[in-house]
């Protein structure tokens, strides 16, 4: 193993050896004239065919398709699903569907909760 100073000396020796064998710089100027000039070859543009003058209308016996069937936005609740809460004197719609008989609540006249059963 070499220590740090030995490594530095080795690197400096390699750099000096590389500089000692480098050829001197030489500058030359070349002036030339191209004896022949060929223009670039000509490529014609691609051929584009025009579209037909018009498109034929559909035959006279053509009838437009019937309008799509639009189901009604109301869907009745599935069997066993409650959408109303019965809380004593208060009856209110529920925001989410739950099973019949589960506990639910409705707001009463004071803003508190009145608990009841879903039905």
Backbone as CSV, one residue per row, in Angstrom:
resi,resn,N_x,N_y,N_z,CA_x,CA_y,CA_z,C_x,C_y,C_z
1,UNK,0.837,-1.172,0.000,0.000,0.000,0.000,0.884,1.238,0.000
2,UNK,0.459,2.190,-0.796,1.200,3.447,-0.837,0.480,4.466,0.017
3,UNK,1.253,5.357,0.596,0.609,6.411,1.371,0.201,7.554,0.442
4,UNK,-0.391,8.584,0.999,-0.963,9.665,0.202,0.096,10.410,-0.610
5,UNK,1.257,10.664,-0.053,2.296,11.413,-0.774,2.859,10.594,-1.938
6,UNK,2.913,9.281,-1.780,3.396,8.430,-2.871,2.413,8.409,-4.030
7,UNK,1.138,8.398,-3.714,0.118,8.414,-4.759,0.151,9.728,-5.522
8,UNK,0.311,10.841,-4.807,0.380,12.153,-5.454,1.603,12.229,-6.364
9,UNK,2.726,11.690,-5.935,3.949,11.724,-6.741,3.772,10.881,-8.001
10,UNK,3.101,9.752,-7.885,2.868,8.886,-9.039,1.979,9.588,-10.064
11,UNK,0.930,10.246,-9.609,0.020,10.973,-10.519,0.769,12.115,-11.206
12,UNK,1.604,12.841,-10.489,2.355,13.942,-11.081,3.341,13.413,-12.126
13,UNK,3.949,12.260,-11.867,4.883,11.683,-12.834,4.187,11.257,-14.113
14,UNK,2.995,10.694,-13.994,2.242,10.281,-15.189,1.863,11.508,-16.010
15,UNK,1.434,12.597,-15.357,1.057,13.817,-16.066,2.252,14.423,-16.782
16,UNK,3.420,14.445,-16.161,4.618,14.999,-16.810,5.047,14.135,-17.990
17,UNK,4.925,12.822,-17.869,5.293,11.936,-18.977,4.360,12.143,-20.164
18,UNK,3.084,12.375,-19.898,2.129,12.605,-20.985,2.427,13.917,-21.695
19,UNK,2.809,14.948,-20.960,3.123,16.241,-21.572,4.440,16.196,-22.353
20,UNK,5.379,15.384,-21.920,6.674,15.319,-22.589,6.556,14.688,-23.968
21,UNK,5.616,13.795,-24.178,5.484,13.106,-25.463,4.433,13.726,-26.366
22,UNK,3.819,14.839,-25.997,2.792,15.474,-26.826,3.456,16.186,-28.002
23,UNK,2.939,16.031,-29.222,3.512,16.737,-30.381,3.178,18.219,-30.302
24,UNK,3.950,19.042,-30.930,3.661,20.483,-30.904,2.376,20.775,-31.682
25,UNK,1.734,21.830,-31.312,0.488,22.210,-31.974,0.791,22.701,-33.376
26,UNK,-0.024,22.331,-34.313,0.182,22.787,-35.685,-1.145,23.320,-36.205
27,UNK,-1.070,24.467,-36.844,-2.278,25.087,-37.390,-2.128,25.158,-38.891
28,UNK,-3.165,24.745,-39.573,-3.146,24.784,-41.025,-4.449,25.382,-41.499
29,UNK,-4.390,26.023,-42.651,-5.586,26.611,-43.255,-5.774,25.922,-44.589
30,UNK,-6.969,25.390,-44.790,-7.280,24.726,-46.053,-8.274,25.588,-46.824
31,UNK,-7.920,25.908,-48.024,-8.820,26.655,-48.902,-9.094,25.755,-50.090
32,UNK,-10.339,25.464,-50.285,-10.668,24.567,-51.377,-11.872,25.077,-52.148
33,UNK,-11.979,24.614,-53.369,-13.108,24.954,-54.218,-13.701,23.640,-54.691
34,UNK,-15.015,23.532,-54.532,-15.664,22.317,-54.998,-15.713,22.367,-56.520
35,UNK,-15.148,21.382,-57.201,-15.095,21.458,-58.657,-16.463,21.256,-59.314
36,UNK,-17.354,20.521,-58.702,-18.657,20.261,-59.311,-19.747,20.547,-58.280
37,UNK,-20.844,21.118,-58.768,-21.977,21.382,-57.889,-23.197,20.686,-58.475
38,UNK,-23.751,19.815,-57.696,-24.965,19.121,-58.115,-26.127,19.651,-57.282
39,UNK,-27.184,20.109,-57.916,-28.331,20.564,-57.127,-29.006,19.360,-56.462
40,UNK,-29.720,19.595,-55.409,-30.376,18.467,-54.755,-31.430,17.861,-55.684
41,UNK,-31.660,16.596,-55.564,-32.636,15.966,-56.464,-34.045,16.492,-56.202
42,UNK,-34.879,16.480,-57.228,-36.249,16.969,-57.118,-37.171,15.801,-56.799
43,UNK,-37.932,15.966,-55.753,-38.935,14.969,-55.398,-40.302,15.623,-55.566
44,UNK,-41.156,15.079,-56.412,-42.470,15.700,-56.588,-43.310,15.557,-55.315
45,UNK,-44.274,16.448,-55.121,-45.104,16.341,-53.924,-45.988,15.101,-54.010
46,UNK,-46.464,14.635,-52.878,-47.333,13.458,-52.905,-48.660,13.787,-53.588
47,UNK,-49.314,12.769,-54.074,-50.568,12.964,-54.799,-51.710,12.875,-53.800
48,UNK,-52.561,13.888,-53.807,-53.744,13.913,-52.960,-54.965,13.855,-53.858
49,UNK,-55.841,12.909,-53.577,-57.063,12.792,-54.348,-58.162,13.573,-53.641
50,UNK,-58.939,14.358,-54.360,-59.998,15.127,-53.704,-61.120,14.194,-53.256
51,UNK,-61.853,14.583,-52.215,-62.976,13.755,-51.775,-64.094,13.818,-52.804
52,UNK,-65.060,12.898,-52.728,-66.159,12.966,-53.682,-66.922,14.279,-53.529
53,UNK,-67.593,14.675,-54.569,-68.268,15.975,-54.596,-69.353,16.052,-53.539
54,UNK,-70.083,14.985,-53.272,-71.121,14.993,-52.245,-71.333,13.564,-51.774
55,UNK,-71.965,13.466,-50.657,-72.292,12.162,-50.122,-73.778,11.912,-50.338
56,UNK,-74.125,10.738,-50.759,-75.515,10.424,-51.050,-76.317,10.347,-49.755
57,UNK,-77.548,10.881,-49.763,-78.382,10.761,-48.567,-78.852,9.318,-48.401
58,UNK,-79.321,8.965,-47.224,-79.796,7.601,-47.041,-81.040,7.354,-47.900
59,UNK,-81.340,6.107,-48.172,-82.506,5.823,-49.007,-83.793,6.354,-48.369
60,UNK,-84.838,6.504,-49.190,-86.078,7.092,-48.704,-86.787,6.193,-47.704
61,UNK,-86.571,4.909,-47.763,-87.249,4.016,-46.839,-86.569,3.982,-45.470
62,UNK,-85.521,4.738,-45.305,-84.802,4.766,-44.031,-85.636,5.515,-42.995
63,UNK,-85.792,4.932,-41.835,-86.463,5.612,-40.729,-85.480,5.717,-39.569
64,UNK,-85.509,6.816,-38.873,-84.571,6.953,-37.750,-84.930,5.965,-36.649
65,UNK,-83.961,5.593,-35.848,-84.236,4.632,-34.779,-85.154,5.265,-33.733
66,UNK,-85.894,4.453,-32.990,-86.785,5.015,-31.966,-85.959,5.629,-30.839
67,UNK,-86.537,6.568,-30.112,-85.787,7.172,-29.003,-85.490,6.118,-27.945
68,UNK,-84.390,6.271,-27.246,-84.036,5.261,-26.243,-85.035,5.271,-25.085
69,UNK,-85.212,4.123,-24.486,-86.116,3.996,-23.348,-85.470,4.633,-22.134
70,UNK,-86.179,5.528,-21.512,-85.677,6.195,-20.313,-86.442,5.666,-19.104
71,UNK,-85.804,4.938,-18.219,-86.518,4.441,-17.042,-86.896,5.599,-16.119
72,UNK,-87.918,5.403,-15.343,-88.359,6.449,-14.428,-87.296,6.646,-13.348
73,UNK,-87.128,7.872,-12.883,-86.094,8.111,-11.876,-86.444,7.505,-10.523
74,UNK,-87.734,7.248,-10.268,-88.128,6.684,-8.983,-87.976,5.176,-9.014
75,UNK,-87.318,4.638,-8.028,-87.204,3.194,-7.882,-87.828,2.815,-6.556
76,UNK,-88.800,1.941,-6.563,-89.393,1.550,-5.282,-88.362,0.794,-4.455
77,UNK,-88.466,0.883,-3.142,-87.489,0.187,-2.296,-87.607,-1.324,-2.462
78,UNK,-86.504,-1.990,-2.328,-86.490,-3.443,-2.426,-87.164,-4.037,-1.196
79,UNK,-87.549,-5.286,-1.315,-88.213,-5.944,-0.196,-87.268,-6.020,0.994
80,UNK,-87.775,-5.664,2.183,-86.957,-5.721,3.383,-86.110,-4.487,3.588
81,UNK,-86.353,-3.424,2.815,-85.562,-2.203,2.940,-86.505,-1.082,3.351
82,UNK,-86.146,-0.335,4.390,-86.974,0.750,4.888,-86.429,2.088,4.408
83,UNK,-87.359,3.011,4.107,-86.964,4.357,3.697,-87.585,5.415,4.594
84,UNK,-88.384,5.006,5.587,-89.061,5.946,6.479,-88.782,5.561,7.917
85,UNK,-88.638,6.577,8.777,-88.402,6.351,10.202,-89.648,6.800,10.957
86,UNK,-90.181,5.913,11.811,-91.335,6.206,12.640,-90.843,6.359,14.075
87,UNK,-90.779,7.602,14.555,-90.267,7.884,15.895,-91.379,8.516,16.717
88,UNK,-92.342,7.706,17.135,-93.457,8.213,17.954,-94.327,9.146,17.128
89,UNK,-94.415,10.421,17.558,-95.242,11.405,16.861,-94.528,11.960,15.623
90,UNK,-93.275,11.603,15.420,-92.498,12.155,14.307,-92.245,11.076,13.266
91,UNK,-92.485,11.424,12.018,-92.228,10.521,10.896,-91.384,11.312,9.903
92,UNK,-90.256,10.717,9.482,-89.370,11.446,8.561,-88.763,10.466,7.566
93,UNK,-88.393,10.955,6.376,-87.683,10.092,5.422,-86.244,9.890,5.878
94,UNK,-85.702,8.750,5.513,-84.321,8.449,5.910,-83.376,8.766,4.752
95,UNK,-82.161,9.163,5.088,-81.182,9.505,4.059,-80.561,8.277,3.434
96,UNK,-80.498,7.192,4.164,-79.956,5.959,3.629,-80.931,4.833,3.912
97,UNK,-80.916,3.827,3.097,-81.820,2.700,3.241,-81.226,1.692,4.223
98,UNK,-82.065,1.249,5.153,-81.634,0.265,6.138,-82.681,-0.839,6.196
99,UNK,-82.418,-1.882,6.944,-83.358,-2.991,7.083,-84.549,-2.560,7.928
100,UNK,-85.695,-3.187,7.672,-86.903,-2.883,8.424,-86.708,-3.312,9.868
101,UNK,-87.092,-2.444,10.810,-87.013,-2.759,12.226,-85.761,-2.276,12.915
102,UNK,-84.814,-1.715,12.196,-83.600,-1.217,12.851,-83.886,0.121,13.512
103,UNK,-83.029,0.512,14.427,-83.207,1.765,15.155,-82.848,2.938,14.252
104,UNK,-83.679,3.992,14.321,-83.408,5.213,13.551,-83.849,6.393,14.393
105,UNK,-83.661,7.605,13.922,-84.074,8.786,14.667,-84.557,9.856,13.706
106,UNK,-85.442,10.709,14.221,-85.959,11.866,13.492,-85.733,13.100,14.356
107,UNK,-85.524,14.252,13.768,-85.415,15.464,14.586,-86.797,15.862,15.107
108,UNK,-86.855,16.246,16.377,-88.133,16.688,16.923,-88.242,18.206,16.807
109,UNK,-89.257,18.794,17.453,-89.505,20.231,17.323,-88.421,21.088,17.959
110,UNK,-87.656,20.544,18.879,-86.593,21.317,19.524,-85.232,21.069,18.887
111,UNK,-85.159,20.206,17.898,-83.892,19.905,17.235,-83.182,18.718,17.828
112,UNK,-83.727,18.135,18.902,-83.134,16.941,19.499,-83.547,15.718,18.681
113,UNK,-83.018,14.563,19.046,-83.334,13.345,18.330,-84.463,12.586,19.023
114,UNK,-85.412,12.131,18.207,-86.475,11.258,18.699,-86.233,9.909,18.063
115,UNK,-85.918,8.898,18.865,-85.557,7.581,18.350,-86.801,6.753,18.075
116,UNK,-86.716,5.908,17.033,-87.836,5.069,16.681,-87.354,3.869,15.878
117,UNK,-88.264,3.271,15.089,-87.964,2.087,14.292,-88.163,2.415,12.812
118,UNK,-87.312,1.800,11.971,-87.420,1.990,10.525,-88.523,1.095,10.007
119,UNK,-89.291,1.623,9.087,-90.384,0.815,8.532,-90.645,1.132,7.099
